[in-house]
C-alpha cells in the first residue's frame, strides 16, 4: 500500500515550485488558481522571494500548500496515483484533504491563509515560543513541561510529537525557556528554540481556533477518498461532517505524528511518498517506522523517481 504525506510550516524556501510551474501545465494551473483565490502574487513570492516575504504565517501556509498540490498534480498528470491513505503534518492535513478530494483547492488555500493570520494574531509577538527537545523520551518531555509550568507559572506543553526522541514544545516564552533548561538537566541532547512567529498547537492558540471555527463550518467538505489519517486522532477519517471540528481542534492540539506513522504501518502501508517542499517528514518517518519505504517529491528532478514509486506502491 502507498500513503502520501504532506509537509507543514518550516519547509519553505525561495524558488520552491518554480521548476514544476515552468514544466508542467497542471502545476501552473494550481499556482494561477492560488493567485486568483487570494488576490495576491503568491507565485512570485514562492519563486522570487525575498526570503523574508515567505516568513509570515499567513503567506507561508498557503505557499507550502500551493507548492505541494502543484507537485501532486504534476505527478498525477504523468501516472495514476492511488494511495490507500493520505496525511499531513499540521498545515499538511489541508493538503491531504485536497489530495483526497474532500475540499476544493481554492477553498483550502483561502482557509489556510486565514488560519495563518489568526494563529499569528492569537499571541503578541515575543510572548510565545516553541523549542525542539532532542534525545528525550516523550514521558521525560512531559515531565520537563510540568516542571517548567510550576517554575514559570505559565503554559508550556508538547506541540509536535515528531519522533520517539524528538518532541517540540510550545507555550509562553518564559515557560519554554524554562523547559529548555529543564530538558538539558534531564539529559536532552539538544534543546533549541525555533525561529517561529507564534506558539502553535497549544492552548494559547484558542483565539485562532475560535475565529477559524465558523469558516470551517461554512466550508464545503466532502468525504475524503482515500481516508485522511488526522493529526488530532492519529487514525483515519472519512466522515466529512467531522472534518471542521477535527481541523478546529488541530489548532490547539499537539500533532501526533509518531502515532500517525505507526497507524499507517499498522494499516498495512508499506510505502510513503512525501509530496511538497523539503524532506523533513521522510526523515521523521524513518525514525518512527524504519520498515516503511520512503521517497520524496520536492521538485521537478524528483518526478521520474516519484512516478516509479507511486506506480509500484499502490494498494
Phi and psi in degrees as a GROMACS rama.xvg file:
@    title "Ramachandran Plot"
@    xaxis  label "Phi"
@    yaxis  label "Psi"
@TYPE xy
-110.434  139.351  UNK-2
-125.508  146.257  UNK-3
-105.744  136.823  UNK-4
-121.117  143.713  UNK-5
-127.242  134.527  UNK-6
-77.9013  164.289  UNK-7
-109.769  -156.83  UNK-8
-62.128  152.889  UNK-9
97.8657  -7.94695  UNK-10
-97.0822  4.37071  UNK-11
-75.1425  153.571  UNK-12
-157.117  148.572  UNK-13
-63.9087  132.685  UNK-14
99.5837  -8.23977  UNK-15
-63.3373  133.956  UNK-16
85.6032  -11.9334  UNK-17
-64.503  -40.9416  UNK-18
-64.2817  -41.9779  UNK-19
-75.2727  -30.8083  UNK-20
-58.8278  -44.0149  UNK-21
-75.3889  -24.4775  UNK-22
-100.712  -25.0981  UNK-23
-124.746  115.24  UNK-24
-56.2696  -35.5757  UNK-25
-64.5792  -37.4665  UNK-26
-70.8756  -40.6975  UNK-27
-59.1988  -38.6458  UNK-28
-63.444  -33.7375  UNK-29
-67.1023  -46.3664  UNK-30
-62.4918  -41.1948  UNK-31
-65.0357  -37.8283  UNK-32
-66.431  -37.4433  UNK-33
-65.609  -45.5939  UNK-34
-58.5518  -42.8828  UNK-35
-69.9685  -40.4395  UNK-36
-66.4297  -36.5956  UNK-37
-93.4542  -19.2399  UNK-38
67.8328  30.5668  UNK-39
-146.971  157.552  UNK-40
-79.4979  65.4006  UNK-41
-61.0813  -39.3995  UNK-42
-58.1302  -47.1837  UNK-43
-62.4701  -38.7783  UNK-44
-63.9443  -39.509  UNK-45
-64.7887  -43.2083  UNK-46
-80.8686  -36.8061  UNK-47
-116.373  -16.5005  UNK-48
73.4199  -143.708  UNK-49
-66.5831  169.754  UNK-50
-54.142  -39.8252  UNK-51
-62.2283  -25.8937  UNK-52
-71.3169  -21.7335  UNK-53
-91.7249  -4.53554  UNK-54
-75.2028  -43.0072  UNK-55
-53.2444  134.142  UNK-56
-58.1666  -36.3301  UNK-57
-71.2905  -16.4012  UNK-58
-97.7551  -42.8843  UNK-59
-58.8763  -43.5954  UNK-60
-64.6625  -52.2656  UNK-61
-65.8107  -29.1335  UNK-62
-65.6003  -46.3344  UNK-63
-68.0823  -41.0496  UNK-64
-59.6577  -43.9425  UNK-65
-64.0919  -46.0035  UNK-66
-63.1949  -41.4312  UNK-67
-63.0272  -46.0948  UNK-68
-66.7568  -38.1578  UNK-69
-60.8101  -43.1025  UNK-70
-64.2534  -41.4524  UNK-71
-62.8232  -44.8784  UNK-72
-64.389  -35.2784  UNK-73
-64.8033  -39.468  UNK-74
-67.0616  -44.7685  UNK-75
-62.9545  -27.4605  UNK-76
-71.6522  -18.9309  UNK-77
-97.9111  -30.8879  UNK-78
-157.187  149.583  UNK-79
-62.9827  134.406  UNK-80
-117.892  115.204  UNK-81
-126.645  74.0339  UNK-82
-70.5346  150.984  UNK-83
-81.7883  -27.9965  UNK-84
-148.028  156.616  UNK-85
-131.902  155.783  UNK-86
-161.927  166.225  UNK-87
-150.892  163.992  UNK-88
-96.3324  109.526  UNK-89
58.5995  -114.327  UNK-90
-46.206  -36.5615  UNK-91
-60.1429  -18.7321  UNK-92
-66.7258  -31.0851  UNK-93
-66.4974  -40.7646  UNK-94
-62.2773  -40.8923  UNK-95
-60.3841  -39.8859  UNK-96
-65.3484  -38.0231  UNK-97
-63.7706  -45.2994  UNK-98
-60.7175  -32.6135  UNK-99
-88.5234  4.69893  UNK-100
72.9542  17.2959  UNK-101
-83.7675  -17.984  UNK-102
-153.44  144.481  UNK-103
-67.342  146.426  UNK-104
-57.5382  -44.4488  UNK-105
-60.4233  -39.7591  UNK-106
-66.5432  -41.1232  UNK-107
-64.4367  -41.7067  UNK-108
-68.8885  -33.4728  UNK-109
-69.4288  -41.0841  UNK-110
-60.7346  -45.4408  UNK-111
-74.2697  -25.9226  UNK-112
-62.6916  -46.7034  UNK-113
-67.7476  -42.1858  UNK-114
-55.7305  -45.8816  UNK-115
-62.4415  -41.623  UNK-116
-66.3892  -43.0742  UNK-117
-64.7557  -38.6309  UNK-118
-67.0702  -38.0113  UNK-119
-66.8924  -37.558  UNK-120
-78.2896  -16.2919  UNK-121
-65.5431  -33.0576  UNK-122
-131.404  127.653  UNK-123
-56.0835  142.78  UNK-124
-56.3032  132.596  UNK-125
91.572  -12.4978  UNK-126
-88.0006  -19.7177  UNK-127
-123.068  165.876  UNK-128
-158.622  165.958  UNK-129
-136.198  152.978  UNK-130
-147.075  144.921  UNK-131
-96.2276  126.558  UNK-132
-109.856  116.128  UNK-133
-112.366  138.635  UNK-134
92.5916  11.5841  UNK-135
-121.969  140.727  UNK-136
-69.324  160.372  UNK-137
-57.0223  -44.3986  UNK-138
-62.2347  -33.1465  UNK-139
-72.1963  -36.5512  UNK-140
-63.7607  -43.6268  UNK-141
-62.7676  -36.545  UNK-142
-67.7194  -38.0469  UNK-143
-62.2768  -43.6187  UNK-144
-64.5611  -40.5047  UNK-145
-61.9117  -42.5848  UNK-146
-64.5929  -43.1726  UNK-147
-65.198  -37.6532  UNK-148
-63.2094  -41.1345  UNK-149
-66.3355  -39.3727  UNK-150
-74.0668  -38.09  UNK-151
-95.8693  -21.4249  UNK-152
70.5593  19.5208  UNK-153
-132.938  170.588  UNK-154
-82.5276  133.936  UNK-155
-152.178  132.173  UNK-156
-145.207  160.65  UNK-157
-60.495  136.227  UNK-158
-115.106  -38.3721  UNK-159
-133.6  113.948  UNK-160
-87.879  86.322  UNK-161
-86.1494  -35.089  UNK-162
-157.94  163.621  UNK-163
-55.159  -30.1608  UNK-164
-119.69  24.0468  UNK-165
-142.948  107.28  UNK-166
-127.379  136.074  UNK-167
-99.0388  135.692  UNK-168
-113.004  156.485  UNK-169
-144.291  153.65  UNK-170
160.365  -157.494  UNK-171
-64.1925  145.889  UNK-172
-56.7988  -44.712  UNK-173
-64.9919  -37.3712  UNK-174
-70.7738  -37.7822  UNK-175
-65.91  -40.3677  UNK-176
-61.7748  -41.7862  UNK-177
-65.2876  -36.4397  UNK-178
-65.9507  -38.767  UNK-179
-62.4726  -44.2567  UNK-180
-63.0623  -44.1547  UNK-181
-65.87  -35.4255  UNK-182
-65.8244  -42.0287  UNK-183
-61.5862  -41.7973  UNK-184
-64.4596  -29.5356  UNK-185
-83.1959  -1.92694  UNK-186
101.43  15.8776  UNK-187
-61.0836  140.914  UNK-188
-69.3345  -37.8175  UNK-189
-147.802  148.184  UNK-190
-143.462  100.079  UNK-191
-130.471  132.416  UNK-192
-71.3905  145.136  UNK-193
-97.5492  148.016  UNK-194
-80.698  69.5872  UNK-195
-115.085  162.2  UNK-196
-95.1196  -7.1183  UNK-197
-161.326  160.95  UNK-198
-87.0632  87.0367  UNK-199
-73.2601  157.753  UNK-200
57.1667  44.8723  UNK-201
-145.769  175.017  UNK-202
-63.2853  -20.4669  UNK-203
-66.6103  -13.3338  UNK-204
-88.3986  5.88853  UNK-205
-57.5949  -39.0053  UNK-206
-58.681  -35.7052  UNK-207
-68.001  -42.5586  UNK-208
-61.6031  -39.3303  UNK-209
-64.592  -38.8521  UNK-210
-72.6629  -38.8483  UNK-211
-75.0295  -29.9926  UNK-212
-50.661  -52.4984  UNK-213
-61.7809  -33.6196  UNK-214
-68.6892  -37.9736  UNK-215
-65.7298  -41.1231  UNK-216
-65.0951  -30.7522  UNK-217
-83.6919  -14.1184  UNK-218
-73.3745  155.97  UNK-219
-94.3311  93.9107  UNK-220
-99.3529  140.271  UNK-221
-118.042  170.851  UNK-222
-64.8493  124.396  UNK-223
-73.2802  130.92  UNK-224
-131.082  107.547  UNK-225
-78.7665  176.111  UNK-226
-62.6275  153.158  UNK-227
-101.445  125.23  UNK-228
-82.9612  114.736  UNK-229
-86.4456  157.781  UNK-230
-66.8331  -40.4603  UNK-231
-72.5408  -41.4379  UNK-232
-107.303  -17.1012  UNK-233
56.6327  37.5816  UNK-234
-147.946  160.735  UNK-235
-67.0842  142.717  UNK-236
-128.544  132.411  UNK-237
-127.632  10.2347  UNK-238
-95.2827  112.065  UNK-239
-63.768  -26.1548  UNK-240
-67.8802  -22.5394  UNK-241
-88.3729  -14.4532  UNK-242
-61.3808  -48.0618  UNK-243
-57.5246  -44.0673  UNK-244
-69.1467  -38.2597  UNK-245
-62.4226  -40.5338  UNK-246
-72.2078  -33.8629  UNK-247
-65.8827  -46.1467  UNK-248
-63.7655  -30.9777  UNK-249
-59.5303  -29.8941  UNK-250
-61.6231  -36.7312  UNK-251
-107.183  -13.9142  UNK-252
-92.1729  154.273  UNK-253
-69.0486  150.733  UNK-254
-80.9714  115.664  UNK-255
-93.6481  62.5215  UNK-256
-68.8931  -37.8283  UNK-257
-59.3228  -49.2358  UNK-258
-65.1617  -35.7909  UNK-259
-59.8841  -47.9086  UNK-260
-67.0119  -41.3651  UNK-261
-60.9742  -37.3972  UNK-262
-65.3759  -42.6736  UNK-263
-58.4343  -45.7428  UNK-264
-62.9331  -41.6007  UNK-265
-65.7176  -29.1075  UNK-266
-79.477  -4.96439  UNK-267
103.194  4.97376  UNK-268
-65.3586  134.021  UNK-269
-113.318  -24.1594  UNK-270
-131.869  138.348  UNK-271
-127.224  124.46  UNK-272
-111.681  117.54  UNK-273
-86.3345  124.912  UNK-274
-118.758  114.405  UNK-275
144.66  172.854  UNK-276
-64.3026  142.863  UNK-277
84.0402  176.748  UNK-278
-136.54  25.2282  UNK-279
-63.3159  -46.8317  UNK-280
-65.9341  -34.7582  UNK-281
-59.8264  -42.6753  UNK-282
-64.7733  -41.1084  UNK-283
-66.0392  -40.2635  UNK-284
-58.63  -39.852  UNK-285
-63.6115  -27.1007  UNK-286
-82.1867  -21.8442  UNK-287
-92.5413  -46.4569  UNK-288
-139.659  88.6729  UNK-289
-65.085  -20.0739  UNK-290
-75.8108  -12.3304  UNK-291
-78.985  133.146  UNK-292
-75.082  142.04  UNK-293
-132.236  147.354  UNK-294
-150.063  164.466  UNK-295
-123.825  147.567  UNK-296
-131.11  90.6953  UNK-297
-111.232  -9.56635  UNK-298
-170.201  179.529  UNK-299
-58.4983  -39.4437  UNK-300
-63.3447  -22.2459  UNK-301
-84.5783  -10.7059  UNK-302
-60.2547  -45.3918  UNK-303
-60.182  -44.5951  UNK-304
-65.4982  -39.9297  UNK-305
-66.1762  -36.4885  UNK-306
-62.186  -46.107  UNK-307
-65.101  -41.6781  UNK-308
-63.5647  -44.9407  UNK-309
-67.4035  -37.4213  UNK-310
-68.0796  -31.9135  UNK-311
-98.0604  -6.70467  UNK-312
-111.071  17.9509  UNK-313
-72.7154  168.181  UNK-314
